[in-house]
């Protein structure tokens, strides 16, 4: 699934440096969440080269913001977002136009999503409505944490939720049915779920030589259990794609 940086949102101007710093921090947190393993539907974030010498506040170029972050990791991550993201190989011929401004990369992501710097009230909305040529286009916009919550399923963010029938050891219930074990803690299960893969409509993971199945029980909430009796072609695919 395609997610890109909204270059239009970097053409707006903050009233002061402190507001710019706060909003860029907010934008970085959004990007970090979407670049993480939690957003399982997103392979990577794409961007065009942003103009880092342009002012983001009065007499304050965007690149100067790097000096405002306390830790080396924050500074490096900001530089990564501003300069090191991949650019699409094939840009569309027609840009996405919004309030008199146009963007080719936003047009490229019209069926995906965009990450915006909240530099204007417009970019605080969860949907951006514009046009590509004469076609009306609505693009999912993410500029706040609440937008991530809104688009969790779209982004592939999964939540692990314990099902108490799956105990640490397998057992047979009162009706004599076999109930598989779930020997992982909630945090271990969540970490495995984040990197689990979908095969033939089911979600699988592998940890320390054991195979696990996860099942959605509502929205994007899953429970899981050990499943070491999978068919060989399923196990082979898990072995090939899952790191332990």
Secondary structure, 3 states (H helix, E strand, C coil): CCEEECHHHHCCCECCHHHHHHHHHHHHHHHHHHHCCCCCCCCCEECCCCCCCCEEECCEEHHHHHHHCCCHHHHHHHHHHHHHCECCCCCCCCCEEECCEEEHHHHHCCCCEEECCCCCHHHHCCEEEEEECCEEEEEEEECCHHHHHHCHHHHCCCEECCCCCCCCCCEECCCCCEECCCCCCHHHHHHHHHCCEEECCEEEEEECCEEEEEEEEECCEEEEEECCCCCHHHHHHHHHHCCC
